[in-house]
Amino acid sequence: MLTGRQRNIRLACACIALGAVLLGNWPQAGRADEWKDGPDTYNRVCSYCHETGVGPKITGRHLPAAYVQAIVRNGYKAMPAFRPSEIDDRILGELAQYMSNTEDQ
């Protein structure tokens, strides 16, 4: 369980990250055709929050692919939604499979 202070720190980090995305100073998804595969997309987009403690650790959790796809498309709390023009369905499917099959790193 997070303390009030920890929750506030996470909220502040999420707000800073979201502000940076909106201002264009943070790596963000671009054209849907610029991603190689699921691991490339994870390393270039997801890891900025999910490997730095801003967002929860998502590798090694064997999250269902359908769940990953729903969260990426619709967003959740501080997690922004990514449109098909940013991450296309093929790459999203590969990303979801990668996330479902990764072992804890």
Secondary structure by P-SEA (a helix, b strand, c coil): cccaaaaaaaaaaaaaaaaaaaaccccccccccccccaaaaaaaccccccccccccccccccccaaaaaaaaacccccbbbbccccccaaaaaaaaaaaaccccc
